[in-house]
Amino acid sequence: MPVNRTALGCMLVVAFAGSSLGAEPDRRRATLELDVAGGRWTEVAAPQAGTAAGDYQVARVLETEGKHRRAARAIQRWVKKYGPDDELYPRVALLEAENLIARREHYKAHLKLQAFLGTYGGSEFEEAALTQEFLVAEVFLSGTRRKFLGMRILKADDIGLAILDDITVNHAGTRLGELATITKANHYFATGDFVMAEFEYNQLVENYNRSRYSRPATLQAARAALASFGGVPFDDAPLIEADDRFRRYLTLYPGSAEQEGIGLILNDITETRAAKELAIGRYYERAGQPKAAEFYYRSTRDYWPETIAAIQAAEELDRLGLDPTATSRDLIRTEVERESTAVDTLRPDRPQNDPASPE
């Protein structure tokens, strides 16, 4: 679920018409400004050189033409000559951050933007600064390292995540907050942190339920829950969560089972949960606790009757010479002196209205 960069570029243009990100890279662009109310670009007279507006325009043209080092020098001259008290300073500061990003000085751009937001947070320039911060975060999460002693050797994904965390917490409900949430979720999933991926996908579904990412995020949350299961020897809570999420997805989006293979996934989850139950029974048999083993063999057969593990559990009961007609619930009722491992571990996750239930 890649983030729509076209939409992101449009956000930046609307938020800061003076910025050059996402616009057509030609010289005429420097004399165009966006009329937000009218929804069109209008030609403006070029300011005269030697004035704050004119010198800003010079720097902007250089940046537009891709002459980033010359633009950087022009920006430095502007700041030295006119200072932060000039009314154009916020635009110049944003242009400087854009210039740093273009020159791959992403960490410096991040520091500049942090300082800028500390001063101009809540102003008309805030969204443009946050959008540039988002771009820096994307670069860091893509694997780009930040410089140390002139070399790119320091990992920076933690900085990228911190930027996105700040956006999601302090700008919840906004378009950027939505993009930051889905970007974090995709990053965690891609890097194998499935617990955090599930959490972030769920955050997007809960906080942005009308988002165009809501449906894929619902499915990805289920996949993340399933991927976090460590295998039969481990806790099956992720399997239970995944089963619940996949079934919820089918309820929300009927007809998706065959198209997206969810029916097969649910079958695999059922087989795995049954195998887990059978493995517990075999463990108790090896540990010399036959009543506990019998309980789990019967439980496997009773609750997962259509699985391979159920067939194997019936074979285990037959090998032990136990009554094949009794159920795991019968064992609970008739056993007076029960071992805690046999009864107290009866898992509450099984639905009581399960059609496979003997009652």
C-alpha positions as CSV (number, residue, x, y, z in Angstrom):
1,M,0.0,0.0,0.0
2,P,2.3,2.7,-1.2
3,V,1.5,6.3,-0.2
4,N,0.1,8.3,-3.1
5,R,3.0,10.7,-3.8
6,T,0.9,12.7,-6.3
7,A,-1.6,13.6,-3.5
8,L,1.2,14.4,-1.2
9,G,2.7,16.8,-3.8
10,C,-0.6,18.5,-4.3
11,M,-0.8,19.0,-0.5
12,L,2.5,20.7,-0.5
13,V,1.7,23.0,-3.4
14,V,-1.6,24.1,-1.8
15,A,-0.1,24.6,1.7
16,F,2.8,26.6,0.4
17,A,2.5,28.2,-3.0
18,G,6.0,29.6,-2.8
19,S,7.6,26.2,-2.4
20,S,8.9,24.5,-5.6
21,L,8.3,20.8,-4.5
22,G,6.1,18.9,-6.9
23,A,5.9,21.6,-9.6
24,E,7.1,21.6,-13.2
25,P,10.8,22.4,-13.2
26,D,11.0,25.3,-15.7
27,R,12.0,28.9,-15.3
28,R,8.5,30.2,-15.9
29,R,7.4,28.5,-12.7
30,A,9.2,31.2,-10.7
31,T,6.7,33.8,-12.0
32,L,3.6,31.7,-11.3
33,E,1.7,31.6,-8.0
34,L,-1.3,29.4,-7.1
35,D,-4.6,31.2,-6.6
36,V,-6.1,28.8,-4.0
37,A,-9.5,30.4,-4.2
38,G,-9.7,30.3,-8.0
39,G,-7.9,27.0,-8.3
40,R,-5.5,28.2,-11.0
41,W,-2.0,29.5,-11.5
42,T,-1.6,33.2,-12.2
43,E,1.3,35.2,-13.6
44,V,2.9,37.7,-11.2
45,A,5.3,40.5,-11.9
46,A,9.0,39.6,-11.2
47,P,10.2,41.5,-8.1
48,Q,13.2,43.8,-8.5
49,A,16.7,42.5,-7.5
50,G,18.1,44.2,-4.4
51,T,14.9,43.9,-2.4
52,A,13.9,41.2,0.0
53,A,11.3,39.9,-2.5
54,G,13.6,40.2,-5.4
55,D,16.5,38.4,-3.7
56,Y,14.1,35.7,-2.5
57,Q,12.9,35.3,-6.1
58,V,16.5,34.9,-7.3
59,A,17.1,32.1,-4.8
60,R,13.8,30.5,-5.8
61,V,14.6,30.5,-9.5
62,L,18.0,28.9,-8.8
63,E,16.3,26.2,-6.8
64,T,13.7,25.7,-9.5
65,E,16.4,25.2,-12.1
66,G,18.2,22.6,-10.0
67,K,21.2,24.8,-9.2
68,H,21.0,23.8,-5.6
69,R,24.5,24.9,-4.4
70,R,24.0,28.4,-6.0
71,A,20.6,28.6,-4.5
72,A,22.0,27.7,-1.0
73,R,24.4,30.6,-1.3
74,A,21.7,32.9,-2.4
75,I,19.6,31.8,0.6
76,Q,22.5,32.4,3.0
77,R,23.0,35.9,1.6
78,W,19.3,36.6,2.0
79,V,19.2,35.5,5.7
80,K,22.3,37.5,6.4
81,K,21.0,40.7,4.7
82,Y,17.4,40.7,5.8
83,G,17.2,38.4,8.9
84,P,14.4,36.6,10.5
85,D,12.3,39.7,11.1
86,D,11.4,40.1,7.5
87,E,7.9,39.1,6.5
88,L,9.3,36.8,3.8
89,Y,11.6,34.9,6.2
90,P,9.2,31.9,6.7
91,R,9.1,31.3,3.0
92,V,12.9,31.6,2.8
93,A,13.3,29.1,5.7
94,L,11.0,26.6,3.9
95,L,13.0,27.1,0.7
96,E,16.2,26.5,2.7
97,A,14.7,23.2,4.0
98,E,13.7,22.2,0.4
99,N,17.2,23.0,-0.7
100,L,18.8,20.8,2.0
101,I,16.5,18.0,1.0
102,A,17.5,18.4,-2.7
103,R,21.2,18.2,-1.6
104,R,20.5,15.1,0.4
105,E,21.2,16.9,3.7
106,H,18.1,15.3,5.2
107,Y,19.2,15.4,8.8
108,K,20.1,19.1,8.6
109,A,16.7,19.7,6.9
110,H,15.0,17.9,9.8
111,L,16.7,20.1,12.4
112,K,15.8,23.2,10.4
113,L,12.2,22.1,10.2
114,Q,12.0,21.3,13.8
115,A,13.2,24.7,14.7
116,F,10.8,26.2,12.2
117,L,7.8,24.4,13.6
118,G,8.8,25.5,17.1
119,T,8.4,29.1,15.9
120,Y,5.7,28.9,13.2
121,G,3.6,25.9,14.5
122,G,0.0,26.7,13.9
123,S,0.7,29.3,11.3
124,E,-0.2,29.2,7.6
125,F,3.2,27.7,6.9
126,E,2.9,24.7,9.3
127,E,1.4,22.2,6.8
128,A,4.2,22.9,4.3
129,A,6.8,22.3,7.0
130,L,5.2,19.1,8.1
131,T,4.9,17.9,4.5
132,Q,8.7,18.4,4.1
133,E,9.2,16.6,7.4
134,F,7.1,13.7,6.1
135,L,9.4,13.6,3.0
136,V,12.5,13.4,5.2
137,A,10.9,10.6,7.2
138,E,10.2,8.6,4.1
139,V,13.8,9.0,3.0
140,F,15.1,7.8,6.3
141,L,12.7,4.8,6.4
142,S,13.9,3.9,2.9
143,G,17.3,3.0,4.3
144,T,19.1,6.3,3.7
145,R,21.7,6.8,6.5
146,R,22.7,10.1,8.0
147,K,26.2,11.5,7.9
148,F,28.8,11.1,10.7
149,L,32.3,12.5,10.1
150,G,31.3,13.1,6.5
151,M,30.2,9.6,5.8
152,R,26.7,8.1,5.7
153,I,27.1,5.5,8.4
154,L,24.4,6.1,11.0
155,K,21.0,4.5,10.7
156,A,18.2,7.0,10.7
157,D,15.0,4.9,10.6
158,D,14.4,5.8,14.3
159,I,14.4,9.5,13.4
160,G,12.0,8.8,10.5
161,L,9.6,7.0,12.9
162,A,9.9,9.8,15.5
163,I,8.9,12.3,12.8
164,L,5.9,10.2,11.9
165,D,5.0,9.7,15.5
166,D,5.0,13.4,16.1
167,I,2.7,13.9,13.1
168,T,0.2,11.2,14.1
169,V,0.0,12.4,17.7
170,N,0.0,16.2,17.2
171,H,-1.9,16.3,13.9
172,A,-4.4,13.4,14.3
173,G,-7.4,13.5,11.9
174,T,-5.5,15.3,9.2
175,R,-4.5,14.0,5.8
176,L,-0.8,14.0,6.9
177,G,-1.7,12.2,10.1
178,E,-3.4,9.5,7.9
179,L,-0.3,9.2,5.6
180,A,2.0,9.1,8.6
181,T,0.0,6.2,10.2
182,I,-0.1,4.1,7.0
183,T,3.6,4.8,6.3
184,K,4.6,3.6,9.8
185,A,2.4,0.5,9.5
186,N,3.9,-0.4,6.1
187,H,7.5,0.1,7.4
188,Y,6.9,-2.1,10.4
189,F,5.4,-4.9,8.2
190,A,8.2,-4.7,5.7
191,T,10.9,-4.9,8.5
192,G,9.2,-7.8,10.2
193,D,7.9,-6.0,13.3
194,F,4.4,-7.5,12.9
195,V,3.2,-6.6,16.4
196,M,3.7,-2.9,15.7
197,A,2.5,-3.3,12.2
198,E,-0.8,-4.8,13.4
199,F,-1.1,-1.9,16.0
200,E,-0.6,0.8,13.4
201,Y,-2.9,-0.7,10.8
202,N,-5.5,-1.0,13.5
203,Q,-4.9,2.7,14.5
204,L,-5.6,3.7,10.9
205,V,-8.8,1.7,10.7
206,E,-10.1,3.1,14.1
207,N,-9.0,6.7,13.5
208,Y,-9.6,7.1,9.8
209,N,-12.5,4.8,9.1
210,R,-13.3,6.6,5.8
211,S,-9.8,6.5,4.5
212,R,-9.1,4.8,1.2
213,Y,-6.5,2.8,3.1
214,S,-9.1,1.4,5.5
215,R,-9.9,-1.8,3.6
216,P,-6.3,-2.8,2.8
217,A,-5.2,-1.8,6.4
218,T,-7.9,-4.1,7.8
219,L,-6.6,-7.0,5.8
220,Q,-2.9,-6.2,6.5
221,A,-3.7,-6.1,10.3
222,A,-5.0,-9.6,10.0
223,R,-1.9,-10.7,8.0
224,A,0.4,-9.0,10.6
225,A,-1.3,-10.9,13.4
226,L,-0.9,-14.2,11.5
227,A,2.8,-13.4,10.7
228,S,3.5,-12.7,14.4
229,F,2.7,-16.3,15.3
230,G,6.0,-18.1,16.1
231,G,4.9,-21.6,15.4
232,V,3.2,-24.6,17.2
233,P,5.6,-24.6,20.2
234,F,4.6,-20.9,20.9
235,D,1.6,-19.1,22.3
236,D,-1.3,-19.2,19.8
237,A,-2.8,-15.9,20.9
238,P,-1.7,-14.3,17.5
239,L,-3.5,-17.1,15.7
240,I,-6.7,-16.4,17.6
241,E,-6.4,-12.7,16.9
242,A,-5.7,-13.4,13.2
243,D,-8.7,-15.7,12.9
244,D,-10.9,-13.0,14.4
245,R,-9.5,-10.2,12.1
246,F,-9.9,-12.3,8.9
247,R,-13.5,-13.1,9.8
248,R,-14.2,-9.5,10.6
249,Y,-12.8,-8.5,7.2
250,L,-15.1,-11.0,5.5
251,T,-18.1,-9.5,7.4
252,L,-17.1,-6.0,6.3
253,Y,-16.3,-6.9,2.7
254,P,-18.4,-9.9,1.7
255,G,-17.3,-11.9,-1.3
256,S,-13.6,-11.4,-0.6
257,A,-12.8,-14.9,0.6
258,E,-12.2,-16.5,-2.8
259,Q,-10.7,-13.4,-4.4
260,E,-8.1,-12.9,-1.7
261,G,-7.6,-16.5,-0.6
262,I,-9.0,-15.8,2.9
263,G,-10.9,-19.1,3.0
264,L,-7.6,-21.0,2.6
265,I,-6.0,-18.9,5.2
266,L,-8.7,-19.6,7.7
267,N,-8.4,-23.3,7.0
268,D,-4.7,-23.1,7.6
269,I,-5.3,-21.3,10.9
270,T,-7.8,-24.0,12.0
271,E,-5.3,-26.7,11.1
272,T,-2.5,-25.0,13.0
273,R,-4.7,-24.4,16.1
274,A,-5.6,-28.1,16.1
275,A,-2.0,-29.1,15.7
276,K,-1.2,-26.9,18.7
277,E,-3.9,-28.6,20.8
278,L,-2.5,-32.0,19.8
279,A,1.0,-31.0,20.6
280,I,-0.1,-30.0,24.1
281,G,-1.6,-33.4,24.6
282,R,1.6,-35.2,23.5
283,Y,3.6,-33.0,25.8
284,Y,1.5,-34.0,28.9
285,E,1.7,-37.6,27.9
286,R,5.5,-37.4,27.8
287,A,5.4,-35.6,31.1
288,G,3.6,-38.5,32.8
289,Q,0.2,-36.7,33.1
290,P,-2.2,-39.0,31.3
291,K,-5.4,-37.3,32.3
292,A,-4.2,-34.0,30.9
293,A,-3.0,-35.7,27.7
294,E,-6.4,-37.4,27.4
295,F,-8.2,-34.1,27.8
296,Y,-6.2,-32.4,25.0
297,Y,-6.5,-35.4,22.7
298,R,-10.3,-35.4,23.1
299,S,-10.4,-31.6,22.9
300,T,-8.5,-31.7,19.5
301,R,-10.9,-34.3,18.2
302,D,-14.0,-32.5,19.5
303,Y,-13.3,-28.9,18.6
304,W,-11.4,-29.4,15.3
305,P,-13.1,-32.5,13.8
306,E,-12.3,-31.7,10.2
307,T,-8.5,-31.4,10.7
308,I,-5.6,-33.8,10.2
309,A,-4.8,-33.3,13.9
310,A,-8.3,-34.6,14.9
311,I,-7.6,-37.8,13.0
312,Q,-4.2,-38.1,14.8
313,A,-5.8,-37.4,18.2
314,A,-8.4,-40.2,17.6
315,E,-5.5,-42.5,16.8
316,E,-3.7,-41.5,20.1
317,L,-6.9,-42.2,22.1
318,D,-7.2,-45.6,20.4
319,R,-3.5,-46.3,21.2
320,L,-4.1,-45.6,24.8
321,G,-7.2,-47.8,24.9
322,L,-9.6,-45.0,25.9
323,D,-13.3,-44.8,25.3
324,P,-13.7,-43.3,21.8
325,T,-17.2,-42.0,22.5
326,A,-16.4,-39.8,25.5
327,T,-15.8,-36.1,24.9
328,S,-13.5,-33.6,26.5
329,R,-16.5,-32.1,28.3
330,D,-17.5,-35.5,29.7
331,L,-14.0,-35.8,31.1
332,I,-14.4,-32.4,32.9
333,R,-17.8,-33.5,34.4
334,T,-16.7,-37.0,35.5
335,E,-13.2,-36.3,36.8
336,V,-13.5,-35.5,40.5
337,E,-9.8,-35.1,41.4
338,R,-8.6,-33.2,38.4
339,E,-5.1,-32.2,37.8
340,S,-5.0,-28.4,37.2
341,T,-3.2,-28.8,34.0
342,A,-6.1,-30.9,32.6
343,V,-9.0,-28.6,33.4
344,D,-7.8,-25.1,34.2
345,T,-6.0,-24.8,30.9
346,L,-9.3,-25.3,29.0
347,R,-8.9,-22.4,26.7
348,P,-11.7,-19.8,26.8
349,D,-11.2,-18.6,23.3
350,R,-13.3,-21.4,21.8
351,P,-16.8,-20.1,20.8
352,Q,-19.5,-21.7,22.8
353,N,-21.8,-21.7,19.8
354,D,-19.2,-23.5,17.6
355,P,-21.0,-25.9,15.3
356,A,-18.3,-28.4,16.0
357,S,-19.1,-28.3,19.7
358,P,-20.6,-31.6,21.1
359,E,-23.3,-29.7,22.9
